[in-house]
Amino acid sequence: MNKSHRNRKRPWGIFLAIILAILFGSYVGKDGGLLGVSFYTIFDTLGTIFLNSLTLVVVPLVSSSIISGIARIGGEGGFGRLGIKMFTFYLGTSLLAILIGLFFVNLIGPGNAHIVPPISAAEPSQLTQLKEQIVEGQTLISVLVSIVPSNILNALTHGEMLGLIFFSLIFGYAITKIDSHSASVLKGFFQGIFQAMIHFTHIIMKFLPYGVFCLVAKVFMVSGIGSLESLGLFFLTVVLGLMVFSLVGLPLLLKYVARVKPMRHFKAMSPALLTAFSTSSSSATLPVTIDCVEKRAGVSNRICSLVIPLGTSINMSGSALYECVAAMFVAQAYGIDLSFTTQFLVVFMALVTSIGVAGIPSASLVALLVILRVIGLPPEGIGLFIAVDRLLDMCRTTVNVFSDSCCAILVARSEGETQVLAHDIVESP
């Protein structure tokens, strides 16, 4: 209860920081300063420190999340028929969300409205070099080769995320095949790392309003109030994609695959959806989600106790859509026309990194840094849209929770459970 209360209070500080940053950055401009030091340099330095702190948690958080999640599935006998169904629906719904996001970001082109990308204003040759790096460096062959690293320690050192994710998936599966004592030790070890990194991330997120202020002020110092146009289009693109996915895509799966009435499921999940929207945390919403899926939607405990907790860890459809749109937005803002191969890479990375997104507020920023690094875009690009990240975090968390519950319905119905959503939900007066 206290945790939810804190999470409900936190957005106001971030919203205030955003408003002050927009006003201050637009008024002062890039040439403003104090005692001979420009404000742009100060905020650029502090913003870089904040980005470095986010990047710091990427490798241990993503790796430990994937390893412990995959190992837990195997430990619960999840690699049988039920496990195949779960992963099919997890990956299927996430892929559907990403493709919807990719369609809208290409259709609307929110980044094309951005007036001056930060680095191009300071160093035009740097932008040209960035374009060449993406065009030359991300061929399909190089992507495939980078998936399997020759040296995992080297991959850890250089943050080669494709290789790390591949290693984590296989290593997590391998843990399930060794003797129980050794497996329990390794599971406890990586679960401990994961929990420690969650708390580490919470500590960093306490400084989120200050980091947001620096990054947003820096953008508006360069681009002025004109940046609001691209921000508005970006916000519209993400919200439109999330709405189409949750109000059209998932209901169609419920109606024609699970053969249940979608409106009944919306009613059953309403308490969990409201909790997810207010807390921006699928982990904090987990008890409410389980209660709604099991007691209100009628899914058996056998299915619910496995699908929902696992979905909270590795099924982040709303976050995957957001990451795809955000990466494409940054590329568009820097004037980079991504090829089909690179867009395919964005889709693939959004799908894979969504597995390792922690169920806490603004955790998608960490996963997004992974995608930007892989496709060769600068991490400073998150400053272009971080002003609206908190609002969108509330929206995508709600979609994450609803997607998890839909997967539970799909799995339960495929297992022959006939009582699922068999009756309308009658709310207590």
Secondary structure as UniProt FT lines:
FT   HELIX           2..28
FT   TURN            30..31
FT   STRAND          33..34
FT   TURN            35..36
FT   STRAND          37..38
FT   HELIX           39..56
FT   HELIX           58..75
FT   TURN            76..79
FT   HELIX           81..108
FT   HELIX           110..113
FT   HELIX           118..122
FT   HELIX           124..137
FT   HELIX           140..147
FT   HELIX           152..158
FT   HELIX           161..175
FT   TURN            176..177
FT   HELIX           180..205
FT   TURN            206..207
FT   HELIX           208..223
FT   HELIX           224..226
FT   HELIX           227..244
FT   HELIX           245..249
FT   HELIX           250..253
FT   HELIX           254..258
FT   HELIX           262..279
FT   HELIX           282..291
FT   HELIX           292..296
FT   HELIX           301..314
FT   HELIX           317..333
FT   TURN            334..335
FT   HELIX           340..353
FT   HELIX           354..356
FT   TURN            361..363
FT   HELIX           364..375
FT   HELIX           379..384
FT   HELIX           386..388
FT   HELIX           389..414
FT   TURN            415..416
FT   TURN            420..421
//
